[in-house]
Amino acid sequence: MADKKTIVLGDVIESIKRFFSYLRSQFMLIALCAVVGLVLPLIYRAMQKPAYAASTTFILEEKSAGGGGLAGIASQVGLDLGSLGSGSSLFTGDNILEIIKSRVIIEKVLLTPISGSAGKTLADLYLEFSGLGERLPAPVSFTILSDSAAAPAHSVYQDSVLYVMYEQIAKKNVSVDRLNKKGSIFKIVTVSQNQVFSKNFAERLLKETTTYYVNVKTSTAAANVKRLQARGDSLLRVLNAKSYNAASFQILDPNVAFKSMSVPAEVSSRDKSIVFSIYAEVTKNLEMSRIALVSQTPVIQLLDVPKFPLMDDRKSYVFLGFAGLFAGLLVGFFLCLYLYTDK
């Protein structure tokens, strides 16, 4: 039994020696795989275009105000403030992630001018560095000729080019996500071949989203405030007119024979009191609506903004070289193992 165990162990050791001897004989194959694994990632890295990433993080704080008795009081003057009591779900959850990458927001950002570029927009810059402008059947420009002039209407061709840019940017250049799946901190990352485009696009994307978000979120409350303000101003003008009218009927030391002269003054004073009461209620409702508007206005607080110089997101030559060399050696070893087992 002892001799049998010795023979088996000796066979194993002999097999290992033969395998390593075979590996030494296949040194050129392993070396070739290692060289290929080293060179291919370096070639790929040299062919890659720059990828400058600009990231912006912000906190979104939702606010909602309970309408309570406000809606009932406002209904007395014909206003509907019921929406103040219910929080809108338009921007809750993951909806804001899709709104940031929506066509209306991205196209607005693309049409914003670049500082110090004589009206040149981000859309013009993107057409230059992306190579899209060279592939178009006809040249196109989105340059703004004057800062004070109104934005010109775009042609069908310009709108088509904007749509192509929107699709490319939304799929390849912009990513939006939460830092924490249950949190309210969001991160916008823009990656492109141009540092100026990446930085400006990330910053302005958040700015346009904030403007759109606040306008939609507070549109109903702001409209109610505007209507109450207009009604209050109208009542104030009527009240002032009644005050002057009542004063005109005041008679100093009236004669007893002319008591009927006090009737117009009494009527005017009564009308003045009624208008004053209505004006007081409208003014109170107006102030309550303003408070509700402030409490409903969301807060977007910036945490991080991109700064020059931006970092290139491409992997370094050293990292790719070591990774490719290791992968090549591994492939060469398993290839030799496969050829050895076939013998």
Beta strands, then each sheet from edge to edge (+ up, - down):
strand 1: 52-61
strand 2: 174-178
strand 3: 185-192
strand 4: 299-304
sheet 1: 2+ 3- 1+ 4-
end
